[in-house]
Amino acid sequence: MIPLFSSQQVRSADTYAINKLGIPPMVLMENAARSIYDIMLEYSEYFANKSVGIVCGKGNNGGDGFALARHLLINGYDVKIISLGLKRDLKGEALENFRITKNVLAEYPSSKLLLYKSIRDLKSLRDCSVLVDAMLGTGSRGKIGKPYSEIIGFLNSLDAFKIAVDVPTGLDLETSTGEIIFSADLTVTLSEFKTGLFYGKGYVNGGQIAKGSIGIGSGYYNKVSTNNYLVEPEDAFYGLPKKSKDSHKYSSGKVLVIAGSGAYPGAAWFTANAVLKSGAGSCFLAFPKSIKQVAQKKVDAAIVLPYSDNKKEFLQGANLLELDSKIIWADIIAVGPGLGREEATLATVRKLIAENKNKFMVIDADAIYALSDGNYYKLNLSNKILTPHHKEFADLLGITLEELEKDFAAYGRKFAEENNCWLVLKGAPTLVFTPKGEMLINSVGNPGMAKFGTGDVLTGIIAGFIAQSKEIESALISAIYLHSLSADLLLEKKTEYSFTAQDILENLPDAIKFIRKSII
């Protein structure tokens, strides 16, 4: 996994470089600018007319922009620079690079440096094929006002390849939130990868993320602890359950799926089929007896385990006694998809969890709803994996979605730590919070996954992998990654509009093959 760092940790690295290593700040800024320029060359196909517009702020981010402008100028690019600060507003290295770049501009009459007075000054950027945001960087906190908000709005409206220096202006890195944010196609983040760029608004607005160097190497960061990580393909590969030559159907993972109802039968077979598609050896699907024939027609190889429902078509308390032997038998239970929200069903889910404290369990959908209204406080969630999307998580906590979105990573981390459980917060991207307070960010997936059934498939894959591995962390990470990778590989033959949860499930073997070929 790739370690991710906070903006404060990166600022501490700058201080270390200056005070301990003796590297002058001007050298750090020069290294940053040169690194950004080198990375930009890798995207040369976007430089249609070799015309670059750079908007520079008043601080060090602006200083990086001024220094970058010089590298572009001396390498034959036409550069239009907009400075948001007057000379008297600048200081330190930003002022020094402003002076140098202004002097260099005298040799390039077609390029210009303008001092920003109003939005009209940005019109000169309309013909640029590339736009660079060097306004605030890590300096964005909370809601930003004018002139930044109107400048960002104008820049985002232009048809150009957009590059952010370090961090898109308007993005609060600590919470990965922001109301109006520069929409970058590429962010060159300096020194180390920053956590807020890989989830939330950073994920939406950061575009591709490249790491630029300020010239201090990785030695400092090897001594800095973090609890945020980006999942890599290697993690998915090494998390694949191992198969021994003498495996049989019961040693290869035993799963009990408790899912589906008369109102929502489809979720059950998505989950049950995904369990077996993921390699588990045996799977029972507990399902209402009065409609068992519906499930029997749809599940591929799972055995339907009908329970008495008095034709009510949903799970009730007495059913746990019927299912007791299979609850004990199972390595893991997947509960929730399509169960419905009858009060008897919700109470039964709570009883199931309370009576099986040490059992691995994937708790999804309606089973998560059963824990709302503070009910999760009363239960031991150790060895449990909860898989809510954002609205389900907000409901579980008893807060509004708007409140959750202010800092959903903090809420997720706190919940997993306090309840000693695993929280899989589904979204773009999906985040995994561990009992140790770590946040693991899934790095694959696409908008086509936002459809009915994809979460039910994920629940089955997670249960199947954990049943085989007999442990949670590596199997969970691998299951989530491969579920998303399967969707990404579908884009080779379908569009994000046209594939379904069933397609993701059927393509899972290709995702596993792909990851094996990529790593071995």
N, C-alpha and C positions, 0 to 999 in steps of 0.2 A: 504494500500500500504506500501511496505517496503522502508524506506528512504535509499538513497544511498549517499555516501560521496566522496569527492575528496581526493587525497593523501595528499594535504596540510592540510585539516581538520583533517585527521588521525594523521599526524605528530604533529599538535597542541595538540591533545589529549595526545600524549606521553609526550610533554612538561608539560602539566597540571599535569599528573600523577607524574612526577619527581619533579616539582617545587612547586606545590600546595598540592599534597597529600603526598609528601615525600617518594614515592616508589623508591628505588634505581634502576637505569637502568639495573643492573645485575638481579634483581628480575623480571623485566618486560620481559627480554629475557628468563629467566628460565620458567616463566609462559607460554610464547609463545611456547617454545619447548615442554613442557609437554602437552599443548593443542593440538599441531600438532600430537604428538605421540598418544594421546587418539583417535583422529579422524582417524588416520591411522589404528588403531585396528578395526574400523568398516568396513574396506576393507581387512580384513585378507585373504579372498579367493584369493587375488592376490599375496600373499606372498608364492609362491609355494615352494621355498627352503630357506625361511627366510634369503635371501641375499639381502641387500639394498646398493645401491650406492648413495653417496651424493656428489655433486659438490658444494663447498663453495667458495663464493667470498671474497673480502677483507673488506667489510663493515659489517653493522649490519645484513644484510640478511645472510651473511656467518656465522656470530656469532650464529644466530638461527640454522643454519645447524650443526655447531659443537656441540651445546647443544643438539640438537635432536639426533645426533649420539650417544651421551653418554646414553641417555634414551634407545635407541635401543640396545646398547651393553649390558647394565646391565639386559636387559630383554631377552637375549638369541639370538639376531640376529647377523648374520655375516655382518659386515659393512665395506665397502670400501669407504674411504674419499679421495676426490681429492681437495686439497687446491690451489686456484688460486693465493694466495699470500704467499710470504715467511714470516717468523716470523716478520721481520722488516717492512713488508708492513701493518701489522695489528696493530690495536690500540683499546684502551678501552675494552668494553665487548667482542668484537670479539676476541681480543688477549687473554683475560682471558679464554674464553671458548676453544680456540685453545689449550692453555696450559693444561687445565683440561682434555680435551678429549685425548690429547696425553699421559698424565699420565695414564689415565684409560685404554688406548689401551695396555699398558704393560701387563695387566691381560688377554688379549684376543689375543693370537698370530695368530689366523687365520684371524683376521681383520687387516686392514692396513690404514695408512695415507700417501698419496703420494703428493709431491709438483709438481704442473703442470709445465712442461717444453715444451712439444709438444703434438700434438694430439695422439701420440702413447701411452701416459700415460693413455689414457682413455680406452685402450683395456681391462683392468682388470674389467671393468664394464659390459662386454658383457654377463657374466653369472648371473648378478643380475636380480631378478624377479621384483624389484621395483627400480626406479631411482628418486632421489630428486634433484630438481633445487633450490639451495640456493645461487644463484650467485649475482643478482642485486636487485631483488624486485622492489620497487618503484623508484629505481635509474636509470631505463632505460629512456633515453630521445633521441628522434630522431633516427637517424641511428646508430647502434652499430657496432663497428669494431672488429678486431681480439684482443684477441683470442676468444671472446664470440661468434662471428658469426660461426666460424668453430666448436666450442664446441657444440653449439646448433644443428648445422647440424648433427653432429655425434650422439648426444643423441637422436634426433628425429628419426634416422634411426634404433635404437635398438628396439627389440620386448620386451618391459617391460611396466609395469604399471607406469605411470609417474606422479609425484606429484610436484607442484610448491609451494614454500613457499612464501606466501603473494601475489605475482604477478609473472606470467611467465616472465622470463628474455627476454628482447627484446620488450616487450609491453610498449608503451608510454601511461600511464594511462590517461593523460589529453585529448588525442585525440582518444584513443583506436586504434592506428595505430602501424605499425612496419613492417619492411621488412623481417626479420628473427626472429621468436619467438619460444621459447620453447613450444612444443605442449603437454600440460598437459591433463591427464585424470581426475585429481582432483587438484584444487587449494584451499589451506587452507589460506584464507585471514585473516589477523590479526586485531583485535579490532572491526572493522565494515566493512560492505559490501562497496566495492568501485565501483563507477559508471562505470568506464572503463572496468570492468570485464563482464558486462552484455550486451554489444553491440559491434559492429565492430569486430576488431581482438581479443578483449578480449573474446567475445562470441564464436568465432571460436576456439581459442587456450586455453581457460581456463578450458574446461571440466566441471565437476561438481564443484560447488562453495560451500565450507563449511566455516563457520566463526569460527576462533580460538580466544581464549581469551588471553589478556595480563594481566588480573586481575584488571581492573579498573571499570568494570560494565558499565551500560548504562546511568548512571546519567549525565555524561558530554555531551553525544550526544543528550540528551533530550533538551538541551539548545542551540544546534547548528542548525541553519536553513539550509535547502537544497532545491533545486528545481529539484531534480532528484529522481524518484521513480520507484520501480519494482512492476508491477501489480500482485496481488494475486488472488486466486480463489474467495475469499470473495468479492472482488471488482466486479467481473463478476456477482456474485449472486445478490448483492445489487443493481447492475445497471440494472437488468432485469426490463422491463416495468411492472407496476402493472396492474392487470386486476380486475375491479370491477364487481359485480354480475349483474349490470344493463347496462353493456357495449353493444354497438351495433356497426355495421360496420363503422359508421362514427365517433363515439367517440373513436374508437380503432386505430385511425391513418389513415390519408388520404395522399397518396403519388402519385405524378406525376413523372413518369419516362420518360425522353426525351433521347432516346438512339436508336442505330441501324441505318443502312442505307443499300442500296442495296449491297454495298461491304462487310459490316460486320453486318449482321442481328443477328447472334447468341448471341452477347454480350447483346442485348436488353432483350431477354427472360431469360437469366441468372439473370440479375438484377431484372426484374419484378417478376419472380418467387421467388427470394430470399426475396423480400419485404413482400410477403404474407406468406412465410414460417417462417418469423421472428415474425409473429403475427399481423402485421398491418391489419386493417379491410378492407381497400379499396385501390385499386391501378389502375391507368390508365397508359397505355403505349402509348405515342405519337410516331407514326410510319408513314413512308411514305405511302400515300394512294395507290400508284401503286403496292405496294408489300405487302399490309396489310394481304392478305391471308396466307403469309408465317408466320407472327407473330401469327395469329389466331390459327394456327395448333400447335404452340409450347408453348404458355403461358398457364399456368394451370387455373388460375382464375382471372387474371388481365383482365381488359377490354381494348381492343385495340382501341385507339383514332386516327383514320387516319387523316393526314393533307395533303393538296394539295401539290403535288411536280412536277406536269407537267411531270411525268414519269422520272424525274431526279434522284429519289430515294435518296434524301438527304434533310436535313433541310435547310430552307431559311428564310430570314427576314420576309416575309409576313406571315409566319406560326405563329408567336407569337400572332398576332391578333386573329387567329383561336383558339389558345390555351388559350387565355386570361382568360376565365371564370374558367378553370381548374387550371391555375396558381394561381389565387386568392383563389380558393377552397382548394388547397393542404396545408397541414401542413408543408410539405417539398418537395423539388424537387431534384431528382437525375438526373444529366445530364452528358453526355459524352461518356459512353461505346459504341463503335462501330459507333459513329456519322460520322467518316471520317474527312478529313481535307480540304474539299473544302472551298475556301475563304468565300463564302457566308455563309456556316455553322459556321465557326469560328467567323465571324462578328455577326451572330445571337446569338451565345452563349454570347458574350461580351454584347450585348444589353440586353439579358435576365438578366444577373447579374446586369447591371447598373440600370435597371428599377425595380428591386426587392431587394432593399438594406436591408430590414429587414427580408426577407424570409430566413428560414433555407434552405440550399442547399448543397448537396454533389456534388462536382465537381471532375470528374474523367477523366482519359484517354484523349480523343481528346479535351474535354472541358478545360483541363489543358493546352494543347498545344495552345489553343486560347488565353491564357493569356501571352504567351511568347513574346519575342521582346519588353519587357518593358510594355506590355499592362496592367499587373496587377497593375502597379503604378496608373493607371487612374481610378481604380475601388475601390469601398468600399467592402471589403471582410469580414466585420463583419457578424457573424452568418453563415459563410461559412466554410465548411470542405473540404479541398483539400486532395486528396489521391494519390499522385504520387509515382512511384517507383524511384529509385535513378537516372536513366537516364532522366526520365521525369522532375525530380526536377532540375537537372543540366541544362537541356534545358530551363526550366522556368526562371532560374536565369541568363541564357546567359553565362554560364561557362562550361568548359569541365568536364567530369565525373571524370577525374584524379584530377582536382582541388577540386571538391566537396569532394572526398574521403579523402582528407587531414584532414578534420575536419567537416564531414557532420552534426554532432550534433550541432555545433556552427552555421552553416548555417541555419539549421532547426529552431533552437531557435530564431534566429534573424528575420527570415521571419515571424514566427507566431506572435512575439511581435510587429514588425513594422506594420503588416497588420491587427492586431487585429483579427486573424483568427485561425482556428485549422488546423494543418498540420499533416496528417497521412503519415509518410514516410515508405512505404512498403518495407520489406526486412526481413532478418534473423538476429535479430528479427525486428518486426515492432515497430517503435517509434512514439509516439504521442507528438506533441509540442503544448502547450496551449498559448492563448493570454497573459497569465501572465508570460510566459518565463519558464514554467516547461517542463521537459521531462519525459514522462511516458513510461516505457519499457515493452512491452508485453513479457511474460515469457514462452509462449507455441508456438508450431508449429514445422514443420519438413520439410525436403527438398522436400518431395512429393508435396508440395504446389506450387512449381515453375513450373506451367503449365498455358496454356491459360485458361482464364475464372475464375480463382480463385479471381482475383481482381474485376471482374464484380459482382460475388456473394457477396463479401465483401461490395461493394457499396450498394447493395440492403438490406443487413442486417443492415448496419448503418442507412440507410434511414428509414427502418421499425421500428427500435428501437427508434430513435429520434421522429418519427411521433407519437408513442404511449406515450413516456415520456414527450414530449413537452419541453425538455431541452437537452443539448448536452453532458456535460462531462461524467456523469455516464453511460448514454446510449451508448456513443461512446466507452468507455473502455470495456463495457460488450460485445458489438457487435464484436469488434476486438478479444477479448479473446476467445469467443465462436466459432468464425469462425476458429481460429487456433486449439482450443480444438477438434472440430469436426474432423479435419484432423488427430490429434493425436490419437483419438479413432479409426479411420479407420485402424490404424496399427495393431489392434487386429485381423483383418480379411483380411487385404490386406497388400501389401508392399508399400513403398514410390514410387515404380516404376509404380504401376498399378492403383492407384485411380485417379479420375478426379475431376474437379470442380463440376460436377453434383453429384458425390459421397459426396463431402463436404456439398453441399446443402441438399441432402437427409438425411444426418446424423446429421444435426443441431438439430432436436428434441432430439436425444440421448445425444448430448452435453449439452443441457439445463437440461434434466433429471439428467445427471451425476452431474452437478454442484449443483443442488438442493439437491440431496442425500448426497453430500459431505459436505454441509454446514448446512442443517437443522438437 
